[in-house]
Amino acid sequence: MAVDYSIIGERIKKARKEKNMTQESLAEQIGVSIAFLSRIERGNSQVNIKRLSQICKILDLTEGEILNGSSDESNSYLNAEFAKLLSTCSSEQQKLIYEVAKVIANK
């Protein structure tokens, strides 16, 4: 699955504007030029993990919110994905997944 940097950029831009922060201010705080931040927000430049982490900290977001639009508190998106995955599995596979999940969850 390819990374869609334009969506990531849109999420960064939206979060920045919600914080009433200028590109200049955010760019300065993460140590990049305004032009580079603008390219990130337009999806024309890739953002590395270090910069993404800095941006998330400043904008009070999780990496999940920026990368896939979900927050740690609201992971209901996983329920649908997990249900879809399970529906493609045989009953034996579903039982195995359940047993593994129980071990991971320590239940």
GIDA-V464299 format. One line per field, one symbol per residue. burial: b if it has 9 or more other ideal C-beta (glycine too) atoms within 8 Angstrom, else e. A space follows every 10 residues. Layout:
# GIDA-V464299
burial->???
This chain:
# GIDA-V464299
burial->eeeebebbbb bbbebbeeee bebeebbeeb eeeeebbbbb bebeeebeee bbbbbbebbe bebbbbeeeb beeebebeee eeeeebeebe eeebeebeee eeeeeee
